[in-house]
């Protein structure tokens, strides 16, 4: 069934048409992506389809029963709104009932004896039953829990950038619609959340049209790729890998066609230069045909732009970290102990190392980079930087000292010409900027007129040209298209200095780094030799193994009862011979056999509470569940030691 029909859609940009004559449709269950270079109009097209912008020509028609949910690249919100208000702002009757259900459950947990609230609770329960909303409510609760959204009463203005993106994503995913329009849904999300979102979109029955530069994401989710280039939209059936194969074949055919046309034109130009008499009809038609061939739109293959910078040679000592520690106070909990973000980390960097930093949002990745570069001082430990080490530090929020400079002036402060292809060729600063998406009049525009994404991209271009020999990049790819990322990847692959990279883009990490620093929950940092995707697979296997071990361990106390029955026929002397526990250990062992079943029973009851819809109850249950899990892990470990001694 067709859910979306777009016919002859056109939109004019600041200097020229962004797209013209765009016609396509979206079928039920279809997963499609819009790709193209920065500035081609991908976000504009998505905003036009969503109704945020009006087209200059053409129509957008949605199936009346479909409904559409739109995630813009920079979601808007009211600072004073709570998360709950933002997520449930849809006018959907079903969502409004579920919102009321959450609110009444919250009131009931605060005042369980209120007759009025109990009456409201019974009424909303009846509505949920009549509308058959329990499965829908469970899906919403699951999305919120997975995204780490537990306190719905927090204000939007107090959230971090990563949490704002998660809330905006949740607001779109919980809506009762059949179409999802997503503009860069993976930006500002950590790798774990991206992996979950990838699986969610792959499995959902909803139709998806999205703009993203995450190539693993494109490969896993999409079955159609729409490329926006030269003002036109072209469909490539298949995922991103299949798109690349088809583009390669297409380019080869186009190049062969161009060669044939040029071969014909060589003869035709010679004929035209002889000045043929244009009185005959056939001669006029031939001249017109030749003119059309000469003025045709020529095939433009993707440029294989590569460049290198000659950084200062690294010395014998590059960078040494000796037992560095950094703690931060918990927000709003001044009397509690500070949280270790970096805990006793030591490492000696050597020439040419390329290391990625893996961790969830808030795990301390940027803190580590700021400690290394001196923007933060460690609470203890030392950072020893080599004499010849020159950092190039790309931060997520770069600072521009003079925004009145034009884009070209800003780059020329670093270099007027750039060396490309191992020093065999030089290009001007203007040409270099074009390769990174700064074309035409924008080069002569003040930096102050650029968008946030354009400023970040410009900052990175200048940073690379300052010839650092130790690059530190904190999320450099958020505002790059796939084609520009390929340029950056190629540069980093050939880069001879050291690289320390934070990125949520798994494909980009796999291409550019060969080992990882893994940020652990306790503030420690462990190492992993291999690619990011290999570590994700390893971690998933580890989680499975730990679950299996836990299940096996949980069975051991039960097995102890069976062992006791088998030993009933043994004499007390034989038992005394096998008993190697001290008196105190025997008492401890007996106590563990009593405590473990009690904790397991409580844990099971908490699991039931965690599946309820009362968010206050879920939060309390989750906290207690985590406490019990830690206790059980300790008691299981101790039980195994004592059990082995007693045998």
C-alpha positions, 0 to 999 in steps of 0.5 A: 500500500502506498503511504506517501506520494510526491509529485514534481516537487521543486525548491529554490535555494539561496543561489540556485535550485536545490531540487526540481521535478522530484517524484517518488513514493513510499510504500508500506514497510519500505525503509529508504534513505536520502543521500547526497553531498552537503548543500544538495538539499537533503534536509530541505527535501525532508522538511518539505515532505514533512510540511515544515517548508512549502515547496515552490512547485509540486505536491506531497500527499500522505495516505489519510490513515498513515500519519507521519512523525518527523525528527528534524536534525535540530529538534526544537523544544521549550526549556520549561517543558518536562520530558513527559510534556514533550514526549506526549505533545502529540494530539493522538487520542491513544497517546493522550490516554496513555499520558493520563494513565502515567500521570494518574499512576504517579499521583497514586504512588504519591498518595495511595489512600486518596479515594478520588485518585483511586477512582480516576485510576479505575476509570483510566484502567477501564479506558486502557482496556476498552481501547486495547492499549496495554501492548502500546503502553508496554512498547512505550515503556520499553522505548523509554527504558532502553533510551535511559529516560526514567525521570519524566519530570526533568525539564528539557532545558536542563538536559545534555545534548545527548539526552535531548536527542534521546528524548526527541527520538523517543517522542517520534518513536512513541507516536501512533503513526505509520511513517517515520521521517528522520534527519540524522537520527544517530547524531549525538547518540552513543554507539550502544543506543545507535545499535539499538535504534538500528535494530528497532528500525530494521524490525519495525513495520513502519515505513522509514525515510531518513537522512544519515551518514552512518554507513553501517546503519544504511546497510542494515536498515535500508532497502532503497537508496535515493541519491540527490545530485545535480538537482535530481533524485535517483533511486537505487534499489538495495542497501548502501553496499549495493548502491556503491556497486551500482554507482561503480557500474554506472560510472564506468558506462557513463565514462565509456559513453563520454569517450564515444561522444567526444570521439564523434565530436572531434570529427564534427568540430572539424566539420563545423570549423570548415564552415558548412553552408547551413541552407540545407535542412539536413545540414541545419539539423546536423549543426543543431545536433552537434550544438546539443552534444557540445552543450550537453550536461557532462558526466561528473564522476565523484572526485577522488580527492586526497591530501596530506600534511607534513607535520613536525616529526614526533620525538622519542617521547610522544605522550605519557599518562601516569596514574591520572585521576579525575572525579566529579561531584554528583549533580545535586548531591554535594554531601555524597562522594564524588564519582570517579570518571577517570580512575588511575589511568596510565599509558605511554603513546608511541609514534603512529598509534591510532586509538579510538575511545569507546564508551556511552554518553557521560562515560568520560570520553571528552574528559580524557581528551581535555585532561590530555590537552591541558584543558582540565587538570587531573586530581592526581597523576601527571600528563607528560607531553613530548617536546616535539608533540604538537596537538591538533584538538577538534572539540565538539564546540569550537571557538572562533576568535574573529567571526567577521573574517570571511570563510576564505580569509579564515582558512588563508590565515593558516595556508594560501595553498594546500599540498595534495597527493604526496606533494605532487600538486598544489591547489588554492585555499578556495579550491580546497574549501570547495572539496569540503562543501564550501562552494561559491559565494559562501567563501566570501561570507563572514564566519558569523553567517555560517550555521553551527554545522558549517562552522564545525566543518570549517574549523576541522579544515583549518585544524588539519592544515595547521600540520599537527603531529598528534590529532585529537578528534572529538566527534568530527563527523556529525556535520559531514556527508558520506563523500566528505567523510571518505576524504577525511578517512583517507587522510587519517588512514595515511596520516603518519602522526598519532590519532586519538578519536571519539566518534559514534560512527562505527564505520568511520572508527573501523576505517581509521583506528586499530585499537580502543580505549574502553571507558568502564563504569568504575572510571577505569579504562581498559584496552582492546586491540581490534576494530570497533565493530569487533569490540561490539561483537565481543561485548555482546558475546561477553554479555551472553556468557555472563548471563549463562554463568549467572543462570548456572550459579543460581542453580548451585544453592538448589543443588546443595539440597540434593547433595545433602540428601546423598550424604545422609548415609555417611557417618558423622566421622566421614563428614568430619573428615571431609569438612575443611571449613573453620567454625566461623566459615561454617556459620558464614556458609549456612548464612549464605544458604539462607540469604541467597534464596531470600535475595533471589525471591526479592529480585524476582518480585522486583522484576514484576514491579519493573514491568508495571507502568508506574514510573516512580515504582519502576525507578525504585524497583530498578535501583533496588534490583541493581543493589541486589544484583551486586549483592548476589554476585558477591555472595555467589562468589563467596558461596562457591569458595566455601562450597569448594572448601567443604567438599 
